[in-house]
Amino acid sequence: MKFRSYLFSLLALVLVLTLSLAIGSVFLSPSELWAALTGHGSQTSSAILWSIRLPRTVLIALTGMALSGSGAAYQGLFRNPLADPFLIGVASGAGLGAVIAMSVKWPYSFWGLMAIPMSAFAAALITVFIVYSLARVGKTIPTTNLILAGVAFSSFATSLTSFLMLRSTGEVRRALGWLLGGASQSGWTAILAIAPYLFIGLGILIFSGHAMNLLQFGDDQAQQLGLNVTRTKTILLISSSLATAAAVAFSGIIGFVGLIVPHVMRLWWGADYRRLIPLSIISGGTALLLSDVIARVILAPQEIPVGIVTALAGAPFFLWVLRRAKNQGYW
């Protein structure tokens, strides 16, 4: 079953990757894609693939992987089915940090782009600390408190973000492009800037599955089983926030991916975090790429922000999860 789950997830990712590379204002057939990938395609198809489609596809796939992987980690860390980067305000906080960095007018270069996720990461950590502190009651974090604290801080961060964008001049176009989500950056420079943050953040999460399983028994029980709970939670919190911040910094605020995908993977393949986190990462890329394809074709030739598609799918799913958590408890 373990091999089958990975095989199914990888095949779905490859299929949607191919679909994303083929669909656009100029359709590229499978034969044209293969020719362009192997260096035997026409100049036009090669330029479209390597300069436009492939960077965009890779960036969106990495964004979906980051959001889903961090969403699964947040849910396990807080032992709460509604703790995803969007709902608890981490995405909005990271977005505020990104806009602050943009308002400094860093040059559009590799090192200028590196400053954006660093600022988003710092803001994401502050957001997690604030929301966690506001929602905590003794040693527990009630679902209602977590949602209310996340919504309140998200509104605050969004208001500050809007204020900074209104006050900006030359950088407002760049900030607006980020706010639309999905493909605000083009070319390979953004991918080179986002990759170190994602590899570190998601890499730590992948190898923390056993520790995450122990945390599901509660802090006291996990401590008795030999886990350093405080250190583990700190590492997981930093890693999740790092991945979220990197995704938000280059793709804007895209909601519900980190909520939907881990739940679906848990229903299909079980709640073992040693398998759940890698499968959520793989399937997160698939889900966001599919949403991006839908965003490109639903009103073609006009393209809508991918965040609208994820919100339309995620809002009903959120209500279902909320009702399920209320009626049956966690999981």
C-alpha positions as CSV (number, residue, x, y, z in Angstrom):
1,M,0.0,0.0,0.0
2,K,2.9,2.4,0.8
3,F,4.4,1.9,-2.7
4,R,1.0,2.2,-4.3
5,S,0.3,5.5,-2.6
6,Y,3.5,7.1,-3.8
7,L,3.2,5.7,-7.3
8,F,-0.4,7.0,-7.6
9,S,0.6,10.5,-6.3
10,L,3.7,10.8,-8.5
11,L,1.7,9.7,-11.6
12,A,-1.0,12.3,-10.9
13,L,1.7,14.9,-10.5
14,V,3.4,14.0,-13.8
15,L,0.0,14.0,-15.6
16,V,-0.9,17.5,-14.3
17,L,2.6,18.8,-15.0
18,T,2.2,17.8,-18.6
19,L,-1.2,19.4,-18.8
20,S,0.1,22.6,-17.3
21,L,2.9,22.7,-19.8
22,A,0.6,22.1,-22.8
23,I,-2.2,24.5,-22.0
24,G,-2.0,28.2,-22.6
25,S,-2.6,30.9,-25.2
26,V,-0.7,28.6,-27.6
27,F,-1.4,24.9,-27.1
28,L,1.6,22.6,-27.3
29,S,0.8,19.0,-28.2
30,P,2.6,16.1,-26.4
31,S,4.9,15.7,-29.5
32,E,5.8,19.4,-29.5
33,L,6.4,19.3,-25.7
34,W,8.7,16.3,-26.1
35,A,10.6,17.9,-29.0
36,A,11.1,21.1,-27.1
37,L,12.2,19.3,-24.0
38,T,14.8,17.3,-25.9
39,G,16.0,20.3,-27.9
40,H,14.5,19.3,-31.2
41,G,11.5,21.6,-31.2
42,S,10.9,24.8,-33.1
43,Q,12.2,28.1,-31.9
44,T,8.8,29.3,-30.9
45,S,7.7,26.2,-29.0
46,S,11.1,26.0,-27.2
47,A,10.9,29.6,-26.2
48,I,7.4,29.2,-24.9
49,L,8.3,26.1,-22.9
50,W,11.6,27.1,-21.4
51,S,11.0,30.8,-20.9
52,I,7.4,30.9,-19.9
53,R,5.6,27.6,-19.2
54,L,8.2,25.6,-17.4
55,P,9.3,28.3,-14.9
56,R,5.6,29.1,-14.1
57,T,4.7,25.4,-13.7
58,V,7.7,24.7,-11.5
59,L,7.0,27.7,-9.3
60,I,3.3,26.8,-8.8
61,A,4.1,23.2,-8.1
62,L,6.7,24.2,-5.5
63,T,4.2,26.6,-4.0
64,G,1.5,23.9,-3.7
65,M,4.1,21.5,-2.1
66,A,5.1,24.1,0.4
67,L,1.5,25.0,1.4
68,S,0.4,21.4,1.7
69,G,3.4,20.2,3.5
70,S,3.3,23.0,6.0
71,G,-0.5,22.5,6.4
72,A,-0.1,18.9,7.3
73,A,2.7,19.8,9.8
74,Y,0.5,22.6,11.4
75,Q,-2.4,20.2,11.8
76,G,-0.2,17.6,13.5
77,L,1.7,20.2,15.5
78,F,-1.4,21.8,17.0
79,R,-3.4,18.5,16.8
80,N,-6.2,20.5,15.1
81,P,-7.8,19.7,11.8
82,L,-8.3,23.4,10.9
83,A,-4.7,24.6,11.4
84,D,-3.5,25.4,7.9
85,P,-1.3,28.4,6.9
86,F,-4.3,30.4,5.5
87,L,-6.8,29.9,8.3
88,I,-4.5,30.6,11.2
89,G,-3.2,33.8,9.6
90,V,0.3,32.7,8.9
91,A,-0.1,33.3,5.1
92,S,-1.4,36.8,5.7
93,G,1.4,37.5,8.2
94,A,4.0,36.3,5.7
95,G,2.4,38.4,3.0
96,L,2.7,41.5,5.2
97,G,6.4,40.7,5.6
98,A,6.8,40.2,1.9
99,V,5.2,43.6,1.1
100,I,7.3,45.3,3.7
101,A,10.4,43.9,1.9
102,M,9.0,45.1,-1.5
103,S,8.4,48.6,-0.2
104,V,12.1,48.9,0.6
105,K,12.7,48.8,-3.2
106,W,15.1,46.0,-3.4
107,P,16.5,45.5,-6.9
108,Y,14.9,42.8,-9.0
109,S,17.9,40.5,-8.7
110,F,18.7,37.2,-7.0
111,W,19.8,38.8,-3.7
112,G,16.9,41.3,-3.9
113,L,14.5,38.4,-4.3
114,M,16.1,36.6,-1.4
115,A,15.3,39.4,1.0
116,I,11.5,38.9,0.3
117,P,11.2,35.4,1.8
118,M,13.5,36.3,4.7
119,S,11.1,39.1,5.6
120,A,8.1,36.9,5.0
121,F,9.7,34.2,7.2
122,A,10.2,36.6,10.1
123,A,6.7,37.9,9.9
124,A,5.3,34.3,9.7
125,L,7.1,33.3,12.9
126,I,5.7,36.4,14.7
127,T,2.2,35.6,13.4
128,V,2.4,32.0,14.7
129,F,3.6,33.1,18.1
130,I,0.8,35.8,18.4
131,V,-2.0,33.5,17.2
132,Y,-0.8,30.6,19.3
133,S,-0.6,32.8,22.4
134,L,-4.1,34.3,21.8
135,A,-5.7,30.9,21.2
136,R,-4.1,29.0,24.0
137,V,-6.2,28.1,27.1
138,G,-4.0,26.4,29.6
139,K,-2.3,23.5,27.7
140,T,-5.0,23.3,25.0
141,I,-5.8,25.2,21.9
142,P,-9.5,25.1,21.2
143,T,-10.5,25.1,17.5
144,T,-12.8,28.1,17.9
145,N,-10.1,30.1,19.6
146,L,-7.6,29.2,16.9
147,I,-9.9,30.2,14.1
148,L,-10.9,33.5,15.7
149,A,-7.3,34.4,16.6
150,G,-6.2,33.6,13.0
151,V,-9.0,35.5,11.4
152,A,-8.4,38.5,13.6
153,F,-4.7,38.7,13.0
154,S,-5.2,37.9,9.3
155,S,-7.5,40.9,9.0
156,F,-5.0,43.1,10.8
157,A,-2.1,41.9,8.6
158,T,-4.3,42.4,5.4
159,S,-5.2,45.9,6.4
160,L,-1.5,46.8,7.0
161,T,-0.6,45.2,3.7
162,S,-3.3,47.3,1.9
163,F,-2.0,50.5,3.6
164,L,1.6,49.8,2.5
165,M,0.5,49.2,-1.0
166,L,-1.5,52.4,-1.1
167,R,1.5,54.3,0.2
168,S,4.0,52.8,-2.2
169,T,4.7,54.2,-5.6
170,G,7.1,52.4,-7.9
171,E,6.7,49.1,-6.1
172,V,2.9,49.0,-6.1
173,R,2.8,47.1,-9.4
174,R,5.2,44.5,-8.1
175,A,3.1,44.2,-4.9
176,L,-0.2,44.0,-6.8
177,G,1.3,41.3,-9.0
178,W,2.3,39.3,-5.9
179,L,-1.2,39.8,-4.4
180,L,-3.0,38.2,-7.3
181,G,-1.2,35.0,-6.6
182,G,-0.2,32.0,-8.7
183,A,2.3,33.5,-11.2
184,S,3.4,36.9,-10.0
185,Q,7.0,36.1,-10.8
186,S,8.4,34.9,-14.1
187,G,11.6,33.3,-15.2
188,W,14.0,31.1,-13.3
189,T,15.3,33.7,-10.9
190,A,12.4,33.4,-8.5
191,I,12.7,29.6,-8.5
192,L,16.4,29.8,-7.6
193,A,15.5,32.2,-4.8
194,I,12.7,30.1,-3.4
195,A,14.4,26.7,-3.6
196,P,16.8,26.9,-0.6
197,Y,14.0,27.9,1.8
198,L,11.7,25.1,0.5
199,F,14.4,22.4,0.5
200,I,15.3,23.2,4.1
201,G,11.8,23.6,5.4
202,L,10.2,20.7,3.6
203,G,13.2,18.5,4.1
204,I,13.0,18.8,7.8
205,L,9.3,18.1,7.8
206,I,9.7,14.9,5.7
207,F,12.2,13.5,8.3
208,S,10.0,14.5,11.3
209,G,7.2,12.0,10.6
210,H,8.0,9.8,13.6
211,A,8.2,12.7,16.0
212,M,4.9,14.1,14.6
213,N,3.3,10.7,15.3
214,L,4.5,10.8,18.9
215,L,3.1,14.3,19.4
216,Q,-0.4,13.0,18.6
217,F,-0.4,11.2,22.0
218,G,-0.1,14.5,23.8
219,D,3.0,16.4,25.1
220,D,3.3,14.4,28.4
221,Q,3.0,11.0,26.7
222,A,5.5,12.0,23.9
223,Q,7.9,13.2,26.6
224,Q,7.7,9.9,28.4
225,L,8.4,8.1,25.1
226,G,11.7,10.0,24.9
227,L,10.8,12.9,22.6
228,N,12.1,16.3,23.5
229,V,8.8,18.0,22.9
230,T,9.9,21.6,23.2
231,R,12.8,21.3,20.8
232,T,10.7,19.2,18.4
233,K,7.8,21.7,18.3
234,T,10.2,24.6,17.8
235,I,11.9,22.9,14.9
236,L,8.6,21.9,13.3
237,L,7.2,25.4,13.8
238,I,10.2,27.1,12.2
239,S,10.3,24.6,9.3
240,S,6.6,24.9,8.5
241,S,6.7,28.7,8.7
242,L,9.8,28.8,6.5
243,A,8.1,26.8,3.8
244,T,4.9,28.9,4.1
245,A,6.8,32.1,3.9
246,A,8.7,31.1,0.8
247,A,5.5,30.1,-1.0
248,V,3.7,33.3,0.0
249,A,6.6,35.5,-0.9
250,F,6.6,34.5,-4.5
251,S,3.1,33.3,-5.2
252,G,0.9,35.5,-3.0
253,I,-1.8,34.4,-0.5
254,I,-3.4,31.2,-1.8
255,G,-5.9,29.7,0.6
256,F,-7.2,26.3,1.5
257,V,-4.5,24.2,-0.3
258,G,-2.9,23.4,3.1
259,L,-6.2,22.4,4.5
260,I,-7.7,20.3,1.7
261,V,-4.7,18.2,0.5
262,P,-3.6,16.8,3.9
263,H,-7.2,15.8,4.7
264,V,-7.7,14.0,1.4
265,M,-4.3,12.2,1.9
266,R,-5.3,11.2,5.4
267,L,-8.6,9.8,4.3
268,W,-7.0,7.9,1.4
269,W,-3.8,6.6,2.9
270,G,-4.0,6.9,6.7
271,A,-2.8,9.2,9.4
272,D,0.9,8.0,9.7
273,Y,2.9,11.2,9.4
274,R,5.9,9.4,8.0
275,R,3.8,8.9,4.9
276,L,1.3,11.7,5.2
277,I,3.7,14.6,5.0
278,P,5.6,13.3,1.8
279,L,2.3,12.5,0.1
280,S,0.8,15.8,1.1
281,I,3.8,17.6,-0.4
282,I,3.6,15.7,-3.7
283,S,-0.2,16.0,-4.0
284,G,-0.1,19.7,-3.0
285,G,1.9,20.4,-6.2
286,T,-0.7,18.4,-8.2
287,A,-3.7,20.2,-6.6
288,L,-2.3,23.7,-7.1
289,L,-1.2,23.0,-10.7
290,L,-4.7,21.6,-11.5
291,S,-6.2,24.8,-10.0
292,D,-3.9,26.9,-12.1
293,V,-4.9,25.1,-15.3
294,I,-8.6,25.6,-14.4
295,A,-7.9,29.3,-13.7
296,R,-6.3,29.6,-17.2
297,V,-9.2,27.9,-19.1
298,I,-12.4,28.7,-17.3
299,L,-12.6,32.2,-18.8
300,A,-10.1,31.8,-21.6
301,P,-8.5,33.8,-23.0
302,Q,-8.8,35.8,-19.8
303,E,-6.9,34.3,-16.8
304,I,-8.2,34.5,-13.3
305,P,-6.0,34.4,-10.1
306,V,-5.5,30.8,-8.9
307,G,-6.5,31.9,-5.4
308,I,-10.1,32.3,-6.6
309,V,-10.2,28.7,-7.7
310,T,-8.8,27.3,-4.5
311,A,-11.2,29.5,-2.4
312,L,-14.2,28.3,-4.4
313,A,-13.2,24.7,-3.8
314,G,-11.8,25.2,-0.3
315,A,-14.7,27.1,1.4
316,P,-17.2,24.2,1.2
317,F,-14.5,21.8,2.2
318,F,-13.7,23.9,5.2
319,L,-17.4,23.9,6.3
320,W,-17.4,20.1,6.0
321,V,-14.3,19.7,8.1
322,L,-15.7,22.2,10.7
323,R,-18.9,20.2,11.0
324,R,-17.0,16.9,11.1
325,A,-14.7,18.2,13.9
326,K,-17.7,19.4,15.8
327,N,-19.6,16.1,15.6
328,Q,-16.8,13.6,15.8
329,G,-13.9,15.4,17.5
330,Y,-10.4,15.5,16.0
331,W,-10.1,13.1,13.1
